[in-house]
Amino acid sequence: NEGQEGEGEPGPISKAVEKTKNLVQQVKDAGKAGAISYALWEALFWGVSIPLGLLAYATVEGRWLDLTNSSDLETFGFACFCYANIARFALPLRIGIALSTAPWVQEN
């Protein structure tokens, strides 16, 4: 029965999910300051990265994204898929930063 699901050592994805859940719980444990800190860092992350992504597209293509063009729409869909995976990969980092700044938020 070796190698069956549910037995033995958890895989790397399960470990990463568990670590992220633990970090999210730490944000919850930090109370309002943790939630505010996390919200501020998320707003900063998305508020900076989306315009930078659009600017990078314009720089590479030499024109702005046109969502009425089917080719641009395909490119945009693929870019969103890739970006969402990168953003998910960076989630523990963003949570860690939020936790490290929660005491400052609490004081201010």
Sine and cosine of phi, psi and omega as CSV:
sin_phi,cos_phi,sin_psi,cos_psi,sin_omega,cos_omega
0.00,0.00,0.18,0.98,0.01,-1.00
-0.92,0.39,0.57,-0.82,0.06,-1.00
1.00,0.07,-0.02,1.00,0.02,-1.00
-0.96,0.27,0.48,-0.88,-0.01,-1.00
-0.88,0.47,0.64,-0.76,0.04,-1.00
1.00,-0.03,-0.12,0.99,-0.01,-1.00
-0.92,-0.39,0.44,-0.90,0.12,-0.99
0.97,0.23,-0.37,-0.93,-0.06,-1.00
-0.96,0.29,0.71,-0.71,0.06,-1.00
-0.93,0.37,0.49,-0.87,-0.01,-1.00
-0.97,0.25,0.12,-0.99,-0.05,-1.00
-0.90,0.44,-0.55,0.84,0.01,-1.00
-0.93,0.36,-0.68,0.73,0.03,-1.00
-0.88,0.48,-0.64,0.77,0.02,-1.00
-0.91,0.42,-0.67,0.74,0.00,-1.00
-0.91,0.42,-0.66,0.75,0.03,-1.00
-0.89,0.45,-0.67,0.74,0.00,-1.00
-0.90,0.43,-0.66,0.75,0.03,-1.00
-0.89,0.45,-0.67,0.75,0.02,-1.00
-0.90,0.43,-0.66,0.75,0.05,-1.00
-0.87,0.49,-0.64,0.76,0.03,-1.00
-0.90,0.44,-0.65,0.76,0.02,-1.00
-0.91,0.41,-0.67,0.74,0.03,-1.00
-0.89,0.46,-0.64,0.77,0.04,-1.00
-0.90,0.44,-0.59,0.80,0.04,-1.00
-0.91,0.42,-0.61,0.79,0.07,-1.00
-0.89,0.45,-0.69,0.72,0.04,-1.00
-0.88,0.47,-0.66,0.75,0.00,-1.00
-0.91,0.42,-0.43,0.90,0.01,-1.00
-0.97,0.25,-0.11,0.99,0.08,-1.00
0.96,0.27,-0.51,-0.86,-0.04,-1.00
-0.87,0.49,-0.64,0.77,-0.01,-1.00
-0.88,0.47,-0.65,0.76,0.04,-1.00
-0.91,0.42,-0.67,0.74,0.00,-1.00
-0.91,0.41,-0.68,0.73,0.02,-1.00
-0.91,0.42,-0.69,0.72,0.02,-1.00
-0.87,0.50,-0.71,0.70,0.01,-1.00
-0.89,0.46,-0.70,0.71,0.00,-1.00
-0.88,0.47,-0.65,0.76,0.01,-1.00
-0.90,0.43,-0.69,0.72,0.00,-1.00
-0.92,0.38,-0.61,0.79,0.05,-1.00
-0.90,0.43,-0.69,0.72,0.02,-1.00
-0.88,0.48,-0.67,0.74,0.03,-1.00
-0.90,0.44,-0.72,0.69,-0.01,-1.00
-0.85,0.53,-0.80,0.60,-0.05,-1.00
-0.95,0.31,-0.58,0.82,0.00,-1.00
-0.92,0.39,-0.45,0.89,0.04,-1.00
-1.00,-0.05,-0.67,0.74,-0.14,-0.99
-0.96,0.30,-0.58,0.81,0.00,-1.00
-0.91,0.41,-0.77,0.64,0.07,-1.00
-0.87,0.49,-0.60,0.80,0.04,-1.00
-0.90,0.43,-0.63,0.78,0.05,-1.00
-0.89,0.46,-0.68,0.73,0.03,-1.00
-0.92,0.40,-0.63,0.77,0.04,-1.00
-0.91,0.41,-0.64,0.77,0.04,-1.00
-0.89,0.46,-0.67,0.75,0.05,-1.00
-0.87,0.50,-0.73,0.68,-0.01,-1.00
-0.89,0.46,-0.60,0.80,0.00,-1.00
-0.93,0.38,-0.70,0.71,-0.03,-1.00
-0.94,0.33,-0.70,0.71,-0.08,-1.00
-1.00,0.08,-0.32,0.95,-0.03,-1.00
0.98,0.19,0.21,0.98,0.03,-1.00
-0.36,-0.93,0.30,-0.96,0.02,-1.00
-0.98,0.19,0.39,-0.92,0.02,-1.00
-0.89,0.45,0.74,-0.67,0.02,-1.00
-0.88,-0.48,0.97,-0.23,-0.07,-1.00
-0.97,0.26,-0.06,1.00,0.12,-0.99
-1.00,0.06,-0.20,0.98,0.02,-1.00
-1.00,-0.03,0.82,-0.58,-0.07,-1.00
-0.90,0.44,-0.57,0.82,0.03,-1.00
-0.91,0.41,-0.70,0.72,0.04,-1.00
-0.91,0.42,-0.58,0.81,0.01,-1.00
-0.91,0.42,-0.64,0.77,0.07,-1.00
-0.90,0.44,-0.72,0.70,0.02,-1.00
-0.87,0.49,-0.68,0.73,0.01,-1.00
-0.89,0.45,-0.68,0.73,0.03,-1.00
-0.88,0.48,-0.71,0.71,0.02,-1.00
-0.90,0.43,-0.67,0.74,0.01,-1.00
-0.90,0.44,-0.63,0.78,0.03,-1.00
-0.90,0.44,-0.67,0.74,0.03,-1.00
-0.87,0.50,-0.75,0.66,0.00,-1.00
-0.90,0.44,-0.70,0.72,-0.04,-1.00
-0.91,0.42,-0.64,0.77,0.02,-1.00
-0.88,0.48,-0.61,0.79,0.03,-1.00
-0.94,0.35,-0.62,0.79,0.06,-1.00
-0.92,0.40,-0.68,0.74,0.01,-1.00
-0.90,0.45,-0.63,0.78,0.02,-1.00
-0.91,0.40,-0.62,0.79,0.04,-1.00
-0.89,0.46,-0.57,0.82,-0.04,-1.00
-1.00,0.07,-0.02,1.00,-0.04,-1.00
-0.84,0.54,-0.73,0.69,0.03,-1.00
-0.86,0.51,-0.57,0.82,0.04,-1.00
-0.91,0.42,-0.70,0.71,0.00,-1.00
-0.90,0.43,-0.63,0.78,0.04,-1.00
-0.92,0.40,-0.66,0.75,0.04,-1.00
-0.87,0.49,-0.66,0.75,0.04,-1.00
-0.90,0.43,-0.66,0.75,0.02,-1.00
-0.88,0.47,-0.67,0.74,0.01,-1.00
-0.91,0.42,-0.60,0.80,-0.03,-1.00
-0.95,0.31,-0.41,0.91,0.01,-1.00
-0.98,-0.17,-0.07,1.00,0.01,-1.00
-0.85,0.52,-0.65,0.76,0.04,-1.00
-0.88,0.48,-0.61,0.79,0.04,-1.00
-0.90,0.43,-0.68,0.74,0.04,-1.00
-0.88,0.48,-0.66,0.75,0.01,-1.00
-0.87,0.49,-0.66,0.75,-0.02,-1.00
-0.94,0.33,-0.53,0.85,-0.08,-1.00
-0.97,-0.25,0.00,0.00,0.00,0.00
